[in-house]
């Protein structure tokens, strides 16, 4: 559901960038108290997992469409809502800058649609209350499916509102909405099942990871998560470097809805703002579309695998580095003598 720049006007793009920047700043501020230093490595590894996971488009039978995980609920369940939002920010930023997946002007929209709702709204209001009654595999799965479906539906609705507010007349509100919501309900169901399965697996290995996020507590010093982190890292490498080459080639839910309305998955946009954003992205994206820049190699198995490994590695460093920076600032302030 990554929006391209052509789907938003400069005004709407600017407003959503400001709104998402505010959410990032607030999350970083809250992490000064809520960030569990023992989970900092997990921030990096989970960033790599979500990057890899979003490369896997799965087919929605009978539609000609496909979908991929958003990952916000999965991140929030393991890290807590505020570290999760910072982590998915790292994922979407790396995708836009280095792989031309999602526009730079539309980055604020994508952060809001794919991260804000899931991490900062639906996790605390839907997922947490369900599992707070008692963490069981059934409750975890139920909470995962319900939360992902609601969060993805809110994101899909926001896409339609953002295009309407941008004056994209090629995508009439009612028709576009009538396609976006049903297809993303189907995608959300699949992602919810996948999310529930991963969380149940982690819960059986190290229940404290989910318990501390639900209770907004920190892991005890005696609790080791090295095994979980190691297994998730292997998972990210295998998915990003191997499984990603088998992703569905069908258009994702957003592209599918656009194609059914306009007959194409891409819309044109003219103006200096769009040109500047495109020039920046062209300069920074060294593996555009998760493939090599040369036409003959783009989309190749080697290009996709390399994109998964490199992208996951960069995301790991950025997400984990963000956690380390916040922790270092927190410690520095704590150790400063009172004036």
Buried (B, 14 or more C-beta within 10 A) or exposed (E): BBBBBBBBBBEBBBBBBEBBBEBBEEBBEBBBEBBBBBBBBBBBBBBBBBBBBBBBBBBBEEBEBBBBBBBBBBBBBBBBBBBBBBBBBBBBBBBBBBBBBBBBBBBBBBBBBBBBBBBBBBBBEBBBEBBEEEBEBEBBBBBBBBBBBBBBBBBBBBBBBBBBBBEBEBBBEEEBBBBBBBBBBBBBBBBBBBBBBBBBBBBEEBEBBBBBBBEEEBBEEEEEBEEBBEBBBEBBBEBBBBBBBEBBEBBBBBBBBBBBBBEEBEBEBEEEBBEEBBEBBEEBBEBBBBBBEEEEEBBBEEBBBBBBBBBBBBBBBBBBBBBBEBBEEBEEEEEEEEE
